[in-house]
Amino acid sequence: MTGRVLLVEDNERLCTMLRGVLEARGHEVRCATSGEAALALLQGERFDLLVLDLKLPGMNGVDLLRHVRRSAALKELPVVIMTGVFRGAGYAQAAAKLGVSEYLEKPFGRDDFLKAVDGALEQGPGGKELSRLLLELFRDGKSGTLELRGGTRVFVIGGEPASFSSPRFVPFLVLGSHLQRADLERFPPSRPGRLPLVEAGLLSYEELLEQSRLFLSRTLIEALAQKQAPRFDPELAAVELPLTPLCLPRLLHQAADAAPFDLAAYLARAGELFPMLTQAYFRLANLLNMGQEEIELLQQLGQGNTVRTILSGLDRPARGGAFLDMLAGMGMLSLNSAQAAHQAPDFPQKRLFNRPIEEVAELQAATMSFEDLVDEVSDSIELVVGETGMAAPLSSSDIDFEQEVQRDYATIQDKNYYEIFGMTPGSFSFDALKEAYFAKTRQYSPEKFMQLSGAILGRAQDVLSHYANAYNTLSSVIAKERYDEMLNANTIGLGGKRDDELQARIQFQSGKVFLEMEDFGNAERALQDAYTLAPDDARTSAYLAWSIYKNPGNQRSAGALEKCRMLLTKSLQAERTAEAFAFRGWMLLDEGRDGLAEGEFQKALKLNTHDAHALAGMRLITERREAEKKGLFKRIFG
């Protein structure tokens, strides 16, 4: 455990030697050679430990100690006494009454000195290592102020870091080019704090929030990596605005990923134990943002494997060990000498975000084929006419209509959509299309339909379906463009199922164009038509899911979201396409499941290295991680 130490010793050679010993252990050390100098430092700076020689020039060590104990701010400060004059148990007992943690008589050895320093730090109010202290505050929901090295104070509200005050923040902004030194000189803030930077127009409020949160996160991760033992004051006064709360479990997770990890020492301590999930896991798991590797690692728990066995199968065992150690430290994992069952959550829980993707059982999609439509119409005819009416002979006028249906059916075979309405691409106009369509469909009145039966009824419906498909395609600018492309490529033809396939392709291409235009409503309609005609096409299912997901009108619909998941699952069951993986990745990314999203994007890029959706998703994940870790390793370890 490290801390900030004030070393008071008038023997400069001994002071230099002791300072080197302390700094080699990671402590930050300030030195004073007199009681007056030491008192000035104590009143102006924060320290975790006072190492004090009793015989000093001017104010002696005993007087300095009395001043310290009379100060409300310093009365709990741990003290280690060094003396070559005041020897014996009597002096040690007297010093103990003044709150001295350790009493060393000169000469003493290096190991005794370090043992005394470590013991004193453990007993002090700042004796707890930061990670342990933060966890206790989080579990108890406590508030207060943490004093870190460098003069940074972190305000903890309800167990989570929520704001800070630090002299290092402005240099941090300058280093990141968010502030210019010249601007600071020309437009100095009117008062201390961060909000005055916005008042002076040096930063926007949104930028201040973003940079404040980043600074607080990096500062705490740095302190965690250094195993600092900060002073904690339960008083919470003068909290500096703006508030920038951090999720503590996620912060500890990031810190574990950033710091070096001693795998050999961890395996020696925990290698033969069996890791099991606790109830706390289910309370905290959704607060973390696990990666794909970590989620896959969790699947090996509870399978009768020890920590050593689990980590031996990983590409990066040290990273896996750090992850398990972090979970155990947070109480999310227990390490047992014998195999045991995972604990179950002790509260209702709809979903665990940090788990493999849930495959949604395929729902019955609302599709309707031509045969379904014929059956539906036949049922309504029977209701209106009745069985006896259907058996009655048709009149001559009815026979003429039957012949007309047969003629129209033969006419539309192998004709393109323009020819059906007596036009060519060159002579096409919307007015002519509309007039021709209504002229052809007007004769198919409901009264005549209800008099038809059997195959003739089916052909009549087929004719109307051709007319409707042709009209809908040519009356839509987007669909017409796609149709003209296919027509010029000589890839189309009409008749039976071939027409369904053609329509599915036209509507699919139209839906993709609408998506590119961000016209999500029309995209959903076009792709739903394509799906109705081709429900087993993998790419159609995937793009329909994406259009439903992106349509603002569906944002608050749980049913729409479930349909998206079903469609993507169905798409991937039919064929593994890059689009389906990428779309599923974006849905996971929006849920905050970055680790799983990254896995989906990687699957997409294995199938298509140029998939735009997957590349964009990976860029966003990378940017998020760089924003969290930029410069962190250099500041901590460089």
C-alpha positions as CSV (number, residue, x, y, z in Angstrom):
1,M,0.0,0.0,0.0
2,T,1.4,3.4,-1.0
3,G,0.7,6.9,0.4
4,R,1.9,10.4,0.6
5,V,4.6,10.7,3.4
6,L,6.0,13.7,5.2
7,L,9.5,12.8,6.5
8,V,10.8,15.1,9.2
9,E,14.6,14.5,9.9
10,D,17.3,17.0,10.4
11,N,20.1,14.6,9.5
12,E,20.2,15.2,5.7
13,R,22.1,12.0,4.9
14,L,19.7,9.8,6.8
15,C,16.7,11.8,5.4
16,T,18.0,11.2,1.8
17,M,18.5,7.5,2.5
18,L,15.0,7.0,4.0
19,R,13.4,9.0,1.3
20,G,15.0,6.6,-1.3
21,V,13.7,3.6,0.6
22,L,10.1,5.0,0.7
23,E,10.1,6.1,-3.0
24,A,11.3,2.7,-4.1
25,R,8.2,1.3,-2.5
26,G,6.0,3.7,-4.5
27,H,5.4,6.3,-1.8
28,E,5.3,10.0,-2.6
29,V,7.7,11.8,-0.1
30,R,8.2,15.4,1.1
31,C,11.0,16.2,3.5
32,A,11.4,18.8,6.2
33,T,14.4,19.4,8.4
34,S,12.7,21.4,11.2
35,G,9.5,21.3,13.2
36,E,8.4,24.8,11.8
37,A,8.9,23.7,8.2
38,A,7.0,20.5,8.8
39,L,4.1,22.3,10.4
40,A,3.9,24.7,7.4
41,L,3.8,21.7,5.0
42,L,1.1,19.9,7.1
43,Q,-1.1,23.0,7.1
44,G,-0.8,23.5,3.3
45,E,-0.8,20.0,1.9
46,R,-2.4,16.6,2.5
47,F,-0.4,13.7,3.8
48,D,-1.2,10.0,4.6
49,L,1.7,9.6,7.1
50,L,4.0,11.6,9.3
51,V,7.5,10.1,9.9
52,L,9.0,12.2,12.7
53,D,12.3,12.4,14.4
54,L,11.8,13.7,18.0
55,K,15.1,15.7,18.3
56,L,14.8,18.6,15.9
57,P,16.2,22.2,15.8
58,G,13.8,24.8,17.0
59,M,10.4,23.2,17.5
60,N,11.1,19.7,18.7
61,G,9.2,16.6,17.6
62,V,7.1,16.4,20.7
63,D,5.8,20.0,20.3
64,L,5.1,19.3,16.6
65,L,3.1,16.2,17.6
66,R,1.0,18.2,20.0
67,H,0.2,20.7,17.3
68,V,-0.8,17.9,15.0
69,R,-3.1,16.3,17.6
70,R,-4.8,19.6,18.4
71,S,-5.7,20.2,14.7
72,A,-9.1,18.9,13.7
73,A,-7.8,18.1,10.2
74,L,-4.7,16.3,11.4
75,K,-5.8,14.5,14.6
76,E,-6.2,11.2,12.8
77,L,-3.0,11.4,10.9
78,P,-0.8,8.3,11.4
79,V,2.6,9.0,12.9
80,V,5.8,7.0,13.0
81,I,8.4,8.2,15.6
82,M,12.1,7.8,15.1
83,T,14.5,8.6,17.9
84,G,18.0,7.9,19.0
85,V,17.6,9.8,22.3
86,F,14.3,9.0,24.0
87,R,14.7,5.2,24.5
88,G,12.7,2.8,26.5
89,A,9.1,1.6,27.0
90,G,8.1,4.7,29.0
91,Y,8.7,7.0,26.1
92,A,7.0,4.6,23.7
93,Q,3.9,4.5,26.0
94,A,3.8,8.3,26.3
95,A,4.0,8.6,22.6
96,A,1.2,6.1,22.2
97,K,-1.1,8.4,24.2
98,L,-0.5,11.0,21.5
99,G,-1.7,8.6,18.9
100,V,1.7,7.4,17.6
101,S,1.3,4.3,15.5
102,E,4.9,3.0,15.6
103,Y,7.9,3.9,17.7
104,L,11.3,3.1,16.3
105,E,14.6,3.5,18.2
106,K,17.7,4.3,16.2
107,P,19.5,2.5,14.8
108,F,16.8,0.4,13.0
109,G,16.9,-1.8,9.9
110,R,15.3,-1.2,6.5
111,D,12.8,-4.0,7.0
112,D,11.7,-2.7,10.4
113,F,11.3,0.8,9.0
114,L,9.1,-0.4,6.1
115,K,7.0,-2.6,8.4
116,A,6.4,0.3,10.7
117,V,5.4,2.5,7.7
118,D,3.0,-0.1,6.3
119,G,1.4,-0.8,9.6
120,A,0.8,2.9,10.3
121,L,-0.8,3.4,6.8
122,E,-3.1,0.4,7.4
123,Q,-4.3,2.0,10.7
124,G,-4.9,5.5,9.3
125,P,-8.1,6.9,7.9
126,G,-6.5,6.7,4.5
127,G,-5.2,3.2,5.1
128,K,-7.5,1.3,2.9
129,E,-6.5,0.8,-0.7
130,L,-8.6,2.8,-3.1
131,S,-10.3,-0.1,-4.7
132,R,-11.4,-1.6,-1.3
133,L,-12.5,1.8,-0.1
134,L,-14.5,2.5,-3.2
135,L,-16.3,-0.9,-3.0
136,E,-17.2,-0.3,0.6
137,L,-18.6,3.1,-0.2
138,F,-20.5,1.7,-3.1
139,R,-22.0,-1.2,-1.1
140,D,-23.0,1.0,1.8
141,G,-24.2,3.9,-0.4
142,K,-22.1,6.4,1.5
143,S,-21.1,9.9,0.6
144,G,-18.0,11.9,1.3
145,T,-14.8,13.2,-0.1
146,L,-11.7,11.3,-1.3
147,E,-8.3,13.2,-1.3
148,L,-6.0,11.8,-4.0
149,R,-2.4,12.6,-4.8
150,G,-1.8,15.8,-6.7
151,G,-4.4,17.8,-4.8
152,T,-7.4,16.2,-6.5
153,R,-10.6,15.8,-4.4
154,V,-13.2,13.4,-5.5
155,F,-16.8,13.9,-4.3
156,V,-18.6,10.6,-3.7
157,I,-22.4,10.7,-3.6
158,G,-24.5,7.7,-2.7
159,G,-21.5,5.4,-3.2
160,E,-20.4,6.6,-6.6
161,P,-17.9,9.2,-7.8
162,A,-20.0,12.1,-8.9
163,S,-17.7,15.2,-9.2
164,F,-14.2,16.5,-8.4
165,S,-12.0,19.5,-7.8
166,S,-8.5,19.4,-9.1
167,P,-5.6,21.8,-10.0
168,R,-4.7,19.2,-12.7
169,F,-7.9,19.7,-14.8
170,V,-6.9,22.9,-16.7
171,P,-3.5,21.4,-17.7
172,F,-5.3,18.3,-18.8
173,L,-7.5,20.4,-21.1
174,V,-4.5,22.3,-22.4
175,L,-2.7,19.1,-23.1
176,G,-5.7,17.8,-25.0
177,S,-6.0,21.0,-27.1
178,H,-9.4,21.8,-25.6
179,L,-8.0,25.0,-24.2
180,Q,-5.4,27.4,-25.5
181,R,-3.0,29.1,-23.1
182,A,-3.4,32.4,-24.9
183,D,-7.1,32.3,-24.4
184,L,-6.7,31.6,-20.7
185,E,-4.5,34.6,-20.4
186,R,-6.9,36.9,-22.4
187,F,-10.1,35.5,-20.9
188,P,-9.3,34.3,-17.4
189,P,-12.1,32.6,-15.5
190,S,-13.8,34.9,-13.0
191,R,-13.5,32.5,-10.1
192,P,-12.1,29.0,-9.3
193,G,-13.9,25.9,-10.5
194,R,-14.9,24.3,-13.8
195,L,-18.2,26.1,-14.6
196,P,-16.4,29.5,-15.0
197,L,-14.6,28.0,-18.0
198,V,-18.0,27.9,-19.7
199,E,-19.0,31.3,-18.4
200,A,-15.9,32.7,-20.0
201,G,-16.8,31.0,-23.3
202,L,-13.6,28.9,-23.3
203,L,-15.6,25.6,-23.4
204,S,-19.2,24.6,-24.3
205,Y,-21.1,23.1,-21.4
206,E,-21.4,19.8,-23.3
207,E,-17.6,19.7,-23.9
208,L,-17.0,20.5,-20.2
209,L,-19.2,17.6,-19.2
210,E,-17.5,15.2,-21.6
211,Q,-14.0,16.2,-20.5
212,S,-14.8,16.3,-16.8
213,R,-16.1,12.8,-17.0
214,L,-13.0,11.6,-18.9
215,F,-10.7,13.4,-16.5
216,L,-12.4,11.9,-13.4
217,S,-12.4,8.4,-15.0
218,R,-8.7,8.6,-15.9
219,T,-7.7,10.0,-12.5
220,L,-9.4,7.3,-10.6
221,I,-8.1,4.5,-12.9
222,E,-4.6,6.0,-12.4
223,A,-5.0,6.0,-8.6
224,L,-6.3,2.5,-8.7
225,A,-3.4,1.3,-10.7
226,Q,-1.0,2.9,-8.3
227,K,-2.8,1.3,-5.4
228,Q,-3.2,4.7,-3.7
229,A,-4.6,4.8,-0.1
230,P,-6.5,8.1,-0.1
231,R,-7.8,9.9,2.9
232,F,-11.6,9.7,3.1
233,D,-13.7,12.4,4.8
234,P,-17.3,11.5,5.5
235,E,-18.2,15.2,5.3
236,L,-19.4,16.3,1.9
237,A,-19.3,20.1,1.5
238,A,-18.9,22.5,-1.4
239,V,-19.3,19.9,-4.1
240,E,-18.0,21.5,-7.3
241,L,-20.3,21.6,-10.3
242,P,-21.1,20.2,-12.8
243,L,-21.8,16.7,-11.5
244,T,-20.2,14.0,-13.7
245,P,-21.3,10.7,-12.0
246,L,-19.4,7.5,-12.9
247,C,-20.6,3.9,-12.7
248,L,-18.3,2.5,-10.1
249,P,-18.4,-1.2,-11.2
250,R,-17.7,-0.2,-14.7
251,L,-14.8,2.0,-13.5
252,L,-13.3,-0.9,-11.6
253,H,-13.7,-3.1,-14.6
254,Q,-11.8,-0.6,-16.8
255,A,-9.1,-0.3,-14.2
256,A,-8.6,-4.0,-14.0
257,D,-8.2,-4.1,-17.8
258,A,-5.7,-1.2,-17.8
259,A,-3.3,-2.3,-15.0
260,P,-0.5,-4.9,-15.3
261,F,-1.4,-8.3,-13.8
262,D,0.8,-10.8,-12.1
263,L,-0.6,-14.0,-13.4
264,A,1.9,-16.3,-11.7
265,A,1.1,-14.9,-8.2
266,Y,-2.6,-15.1,-9.0
267,L,-2.4,-18.8,-10.0
268,A,-0.3,-19.6,-6.9
269,R,-3.1,-18.1,-4.8
270,A,-6.2,-19.2,-6.7
271,G,-5.2,-21.6,-9.4
272,E,-6.7,-24.8,-7.8
273,L,-10.0,-23.2,-6.7
274,F,-13.3,-23.4,-8.5
275,P,-14.9,-20.1,-9.5
276,M,-18.7,-19.8,-9.0
277,L,-21.2,-16.9,-9.6
278,T,-22.8,-15.3,-6.6
279,Q,-26.0,-13.4,-6.2
280,A,-24.0,-10.2,-6.3
281,Y,-23.1,-11.1,-9.9
282,F,-26.6,-10.7,-11.1
283,R,-27.0,-7.4,-9.3
284,L,-23.8,-5.9,-10.9
285,A,-23.4,-7.7,-14.2
286,N,-25.7,-5.3,-16.2
287,L,-23.6,-2.4,-15.0
288,L,-20.5,-3.8,-16.7
289,N,-19.5,-3.6,-20.3
290,M,-17.9,-7.0,-21.0
291,G,-16.1,-7.9,-24.1
292,Q,-16.7,-11.1,-26.2
293,E,-13.7,-12.9,-24.6
294,E,-14.9,-12.2,-21.1
295,I,-18.5,-13.3,-21.9
296,E,-17.1,-16.5,-23.4
297,L,-14.9,-17.0,-20.3
298,L,-17.9,-16.8,-18.0
299,Q,-19.5,-19.8,-19.9
300,Q,-16.7,-22.0,-18.6
301,L,-17.5,-21.3,-15.0
302,G,-19.5,-24.0,-13.2
303,Q,-18.3,-26.7,-15.5
304,G,-16.1,-28.4,-13.0
305,N,-12.9,-26.5,-14.0
306,T,-10.4,-24.8,-11.8
307,V,-9.1,-21.3,-12.4
308,R,-5.9,-22.7,-13.7
309,T,-7.7,-25.0,-16.2
310,I,-10.0,-22.2,-17.4
311,L,-7.1,-19.7,-17.9
312,S,-4.9,-22.2,-19.7
313,G,-7.3,-22.4,-22.6
314,L,-7.3,-18.6,-23.2
315,D,-5.2,-16.8,-25.8
316,R,-4.6,-14.0,-23.1
317,P,-4.6,-15.8,-19.7
318,A,-3.3,-12.7,-17.8
319,R,-6.3,-10.7,-19.0
320,G,-8.6,-13.5,-18.1
321,G,-7.0,-13.7,-14.7
322,A,-7.4,-10.0,-14.1
323,F,-11.0,-10.2,-15.0
324,L,-11.7,-13.1,-12.6
325,D,-9.8,-11.3,-9.8
326,M,-11.8,-8.2,-10.4
327,L,-15.1,-10.1,-10.2
328,A,-14.0,-11.8,-7.0
329,G,-13.0,-8.5,-5.5
330,M,-16.4,-7.1,-6.2
331,G,-18.1,-10.1,-4.6
332,M,-19.5,-11.3,-8.0
333,L,-17.5,-14.5,-7.9
334,S,-16.6,-16.9,-5.1
335,L,-13.5,-19.1,-5.2
336,N,-14.2,-22.5,-3.6
337,S,-12.0,-25.5,-2.8
338,A,-14.7,-27.8,-4.2
339,Q,-17.1,-27.6,-7.1
340,A,-20.4,-26.0,-6.3
341,A,-23.5,-24.7,-8.1
342,H,-23.9,-21.1,-9.2
343,Q,-26.1,-19.0,-7.0
344,A,-29.3,-17.8,-8.5
345,P,-30.5,-14.1,-8.6
346,D,-32.6,-13.2,-5.6
347,F,-34.7,-10.7,-7.6
348,P,-36.7,-10.8,-10.8
349,Q,-34.5,-10.2,-13.8
350,K,-35.7,-10.0,-17.4
351,R,-32.3,-10.1,-19.2
352,L,-28.6,-10.3,-18.6
353,F,-26.9,-8.1,-21.1
354,N,-23.5,-9.7,-20.5
355,R,-24.2,-13.1,-21.8
356,P,-24.3,-14.8,-25.2
357,I,-26.9,-13.5,-27.6
358,E,-30.3,-14.9,-26.9
359,E,-31.6,-16.7,-29.9
360,V,-35.3,-15.6,-30.3
361,A,-37.7,-18.4,-31.2
362,E,-39.0,-17.8,-34.6
363,L,-42.5,-16.3,-34.5
364,Q,-45.1,-17.0,-37.2
365,A,-44.6,-14.1,-39.6
366,A,-47.7,-12.4,-41.0
367,T,-47.2,-13.5,-44.7
368,M,-50.0,-14.2,-47.2
369,S,-49.5,-16.1,-50.4
370,F,-51.7,-16.1,-53.5
371,E,-53.3,-19.3,-52.4
372,D,-54.1,-17.9,-48.9
373,L,-55.8,-14.9,-50.6
374,V,-57.9,-17.2,-52.9
375,D,-59.0,-19.2,-49.8
376,E,-60.0,-16.0,-48.0
377,V,-62.0,-14.8,-51.0
378,S,-63.6,-18.2,-51.5
379,D,-64.7,-18.2,-47.8
380,S,-66.4,-14.8,-48.2
381,I,-68.1,-15.9,-51.4
382,E,-69.6,-18.9,-49.7
383,L,-70.9,-16.7,-46.9
384,V,-72.6,-14.4,-49.3
385,V,-74.0,-16.7,-52.0
386,G,-74.4,-20.0,-50.1
387,E,-73.7,-23.5,-51.2
388,T,-76.9,-23.8,-53.4
389,G,-76.2,-20.5,-55.1
390,M,-72.7,-21.6,-56.0
391,A,-74.1,-24.8,-57.6
392,A,-76.6,-22.9,-59.8
393,P,-75.8,-22.5,-63.6
394,L,-74.3,-19.2,-64.7
395,S,-76.1,-16.8,-67.1
396,S,-74.7,-15.9,-70.5
397,S,-73.4,-12.6,-69.2
398,D,-71.5,-14.4,-66.4
399,I,-70.0,-16.8,-69.0
400,D,-68.9,-13.7,-71.0
401,F,-67.1,-12.4,-67.9
402,E,-65.4,-15.8,-67.4
403,Q,-64.2,-15.6,-71.0
404,E,-63.0,-12.1,-70.4
405,V,-61.0,-13.3,-67.4
406,Q,-59.5,-16.1,-69.4
407,R,-58.6,-13.6,-72.2
408,D,-56.9,-11.2,-69.7
409,Y,-55.0,-13.9,-68.1
410,A,-53.6,-15.1,-71.4
411,T,-52.8,-11.5,-72.4
412,I,-50.6,-10.7,-69.5
413,Q,-48.4,-13.8,-69.8
414,D,-44.8,-12.9,-70.7
415,K,-45.5,-9.2,-70.9
416,N,-43.6,-6.6,-69.0
417,Y,-45.4,-4.0,-66.8
418,Y,-45.4,-1.3,-69.5
419,E,-46.9,-3.6,-72.1
420,I,-49.7,-4.7,-69.7
421,F,-51.0,-1.1,-69.8
422,G,-50.3,-0.5,-73.5
423,M,-47.2,1.6,-73.0
424,T,-43.4,1.6,-73.5
425,P,-40.7,3.1,-71.2
426,G,-40.5,5.9,-73.7
427,S,-44.2,6.7,-73.8
428,F,-44.8,6.3,-70.1
429,S,-46.6,8.9,-68.0
430,F,-48.2,8.7,-64.6
431,D,-51.5,10.1,-65.9
432,A,-51.7,7.4,-68.6
433,L,-50.7,4.7,-66.1
434,K,-53.5,5.8,-63.7
435,E,-56.1,5.9,-66.5
436,A,-55.2,2.5,-67.9
437,Y,-55.1,0.8,-64.5
438,F,-58.5,2.0,-63.5
439,A,-60.0,1.1,-66.9
440,K,-58.8,-2.4,-66.5
441,T,-59.7,-3.0,-62.9
442,R,-63.2,-1.3,-63.1
443,Q,-64.7,-4.3,-64.9
444,Y,-63.6,-6.6,-62.1
445,S,-66.4,-5.5,-59.8
446,P,-67.2,-7.3,-56.5
447,E,-70.5,-8.4,-57.9
448,K,-68.9,-10.3,-60.8
449,F,-66.2,-11.7,-58.5
450,M,-68.8,-13.2,-56.2
451,Q,-70.3,-15.1,-59.1
452,L,-67.0,-16.9,-60.0
453,S,-65.8,-20.2,-58.6
454,G,-62.9,-22.6,-58.8
455,A,-60.0,-22.0,-61.2
456,I,-61.7,-19.0,-62.8
457,L,-61.8,-17.2,-59.5
458,G,-58.1,-17.9,-59.0
459,R,-57.3,-16.6,-62.4
460,A,-59.3,-13.5,-61.9
461,Q,-57.5,-12.8,-58.7
462,D,-54.2,-13.5,-60.5
463,V,-55.0,-11.0,-63.1
464,L,-55.8,-8.3,-60.5
465,S,-52.7,-9.2,-58.7
466,H,-50.6,-8.6,-61.9
467,Y,-52.3,-5.3,-62.5
468,A,-51.8,-4.2,-58.9
469,N,-48.1,-5.2,-58.9
470,A,-47.5,-3.4,-62.2
471,Y,-49.3,-0.3,-61.1
472,N,-47.6,-0.1,-57.7
473,T,-44.2,-0.6,-59.2
474,L,-44.5,2.0,-62.0
475,S,-46.2,4.5,-59.8
476,S,-43.3,4.6,-57.4
477,V,-40.3,6.5,-58.6
478,I,-37.9,4.3,-56.6
479,A,-39.5,1.0,-57.5
480,K,-39.8,2.0,-61.2
481,E,-36.1,2.8,-61.3
482,R,-35.3,-0.7,-59.9
483,Y,-37.7,-2.3,-62.4
484,D,-36.2,-0.4,-65.3
485,E,-32.7,-1.6,-64.3
486,M,-34.0,-5.2,-64.3
487,L,-35.8,-4.7,-67.6
488,N,-32.7,-3.4,-69.3
489,A,-30.7,-6.4,-67.9
490,N,-33.3,-8.8,-69.5
491,T,-33.7,-10.6,-66.2
492,I,-37.5,-10.4,-65.8
493,G,-40.6,-12.1,-66.9
494,L,-44.1,-12.7,-65.7
495,G,-46.3,-15.6,-64.9
496,G,-47.1,-17.4,-61.7
497,K,-44.3,-17.6,-59.1
498,R,-41.9,-15.9,-61.4
499,D,-43.9,-12.7,-60.9
500,D,-43.7,-13.1,-57.1
501,E,-40.0,-13.4,-57.4
502,L,-39.8,-10.4,-59.6
503,Q,-41.9,-8.3,-57.2
504,A,-39.9,-9.5,-54.2
505,R,-36.7,-8.4,-55.9
506,I,-38.1,-5.0,-56.9
507,Q,-39.5,-4.3,-53.4
508,F,-36.2,-5.5,-51.9
509,Q,-34.1,-3.1,-54.0
510,S,-36.6,-0.3,-53.4
511,G,-36.4,-0.9,-49.7
512,K,-32.6,-0.7,-49.7
513,V,-32.8,2.7,-51.6
514,F,-35.3,4.0,-49.1
515,L,-32.9,3.0,-46.3
516,E,-30.1,4.9,-47.9
517,M,-32.4,7.9,-48.1
518,E,-33.3,7.3,-44.4
519,D,-36.9,7.2,-45.4
520,F,-37.5,4.4,-42.9
521,G,-41.3,4.3,-43.2
522,N,-41.3,3.6,-46.9
523,A,-38.3,1.2,-46.5
524,E,-40.3,-0.9,-44.0
525,R,-43.3,-1.0,-46.3
526,A,-41.3,-2.0,-49.3
527,L,-39.3,-4.6,-47.5
528,Q,-42.4,-6.0,-45.8
529,D,-43.9,-6.5,-49.3
530,A,-40.7,-8.2,-50.3
531,Y,-40.8,-10.4,-47.2
532,T,-44.4,-11.4,-47.8
533,L,-43.4,-12.6,-51.3
534,A,-40.1,-14.2,-50.3
535,P,-40.3,-15.0,-46.5
536,D,-37.4,-17.5,-46.7
537,D,-34.9,-15.1,-48.3
538,A,-32.1,-14.3,-45.7
539,R,-31.2,-10.9,-46.8
540,T,-34.8,-9.7,-47.1
541,S,-35.5,-10.8,-43.5
542,A,-32.3,-9.0,-42.4
543,Y,-33.1,-5.7,-44.1
544,L,-36.7,-5.8,-43.0
545,A,-35.5,-6.2,-39.4
546,W,-33.2,-3.2,-39.9
547,S,-35.9,-1.0,-41.4
548,I,-38.3,-1.8,-38.5
549,Y,-35.6,-1.1,-36.0
550,K,-34.6,2.3,-37.6
551,N,-38.2,3.4,-38.2
552,P,-38.8,6.2,-35.5
553,G,-42.5,5.1,-35.3
554,N,-41.4,1.8,-33.8
555,Q,-38.9,3.0,-31.2
556,R,-41.1,2.5,-28.2
557,S,-42.7,-0.7,-29.3
558,A,-41.5,-3.9,-27.5
559,G,-43.3,-5.9,-30.2
560,A,-41.4,-4.3,-33.0
561,L,-38.1,-5.0,-31.2
562,E,-39.0,-8.6,-30.7
563,K,-40.0,-8.9,-34.4
564,C,-36.5,-7.4,-35.3
565,R,-34.8,-10.1,-33.2
566,M,-36.9,-12.8,-34.7
567,L,-36.2,-11.7,-38.2
568,L,-32.5,-11.5,-37.7
569,T,-32.5,-15.0,-36.1
570,K,-34.5,-16.3,-39.0
571,S,-32.1,-14.7,-41.5
572,L,-29.0,-16.2,-39.9
573,Q,-30.7,-19.6,-39.7
574,A,-31.3,-19.5,-43.4
575,E,-27.9,-18.1,-44.4
576,R,-25.0,-16.4,-42.5
577,T,-24.9,-13.0,-44.1
578,A,-22.7,-10.0,-43.2
579,E,-25.7,-7.7,-43.2
580,A,-27.6,-9.8,-40.5
581,F,-24.5,-9.9,-38.2
582,A,-23.9,-6.2,-38.7
583,F,-27.5,-5.2,-38.0
584,R,-27.6,-7.4,-34.9
585,G,-24.3,-5.8,-33.8
586,W,-25.9,-2.3,-34.0
587,M,-28.9,-3.4,-31.9
588,L,-26.5,-4.8,-29.2
589,L,-24.4,-1.6,-29.4
590,D,-27.5,0.5,-28.8
591,E,-28.3,-1.6,-25.7
592,G,-24.8,-0.9,-24.3
593,R,-23.6,-4.4,-25.0
594,D,-20.4,-3.3,-26.7
595,G,-18.6,-6.6,-26.2
596,L,-21.2,-8.7,-27.9
597,A,-21.7,-6.1,-30.6
598,E,-18.0,-6.2,-31.4
599,G,-18.3,-10.0,-31.8
600,E,-21.1,-9.6,-34.3
601,F,-19.3,-6.9,-36.3
602,Q,-16.2,-9.2,-36.5
603,K,-18.4,-12.1,-37.8
604,A,-19.8,-9.7,-40.4
605,L,-16.3,-8.6,-41.5
606,K,-15.2,-12.2,-41.9
607,L,-17.9,-12.6,-44.4
608,N,-17.5,-9.2,-46.1
609,T,-14.4,-7.1,-45.2
610,H,-16.1,-4.1,-46.7
611,D,-19.5,-4.2,-45.0
612,A,-20.2,-0.6,-44.2
613,H,-22.4,-1.2,-41.2
614,A,-19.9,-3.4,-39.5
615,L,-17.0,-1.1,-40.2
616,A,-19.0,1.9,-38.8
617,G,-19.8,-0.1,-35.7
618,M,-16.2,-1.1,-35.1
619,R,-15.1,2.5,-35.6
620,L,-17.6,3.6,-32.9
621,I,-16.4,1.0,-30.5
622,T,-12.8,1.9,-31.1
623,E,-13.5,5.6,-30.6
624,R,-15.3,4.9,-27.3
625,R,-12.3,2.8,-26.0
626,E,-9.8,5.4,-27.1
627,A,-11.7,8.1,-25.4
628,E,-11.5,6.1,-22.2
629,K,-7.9,5.0,-22.4
630,K,-6.2,7.7,-24.4
631,G,-3.0,8.6,-22.7
632,L,-3.8,6.4,-19.7
633,F,-0.9,4.0,-20.0
634,K,1.5,6.8,-20.6
635,R,0.4,8.6,-17.5
636,I,0.4,5.6,-15.3
637,F,3.4,3.6,-16.5
638,G,5.4,6.0,-18.6
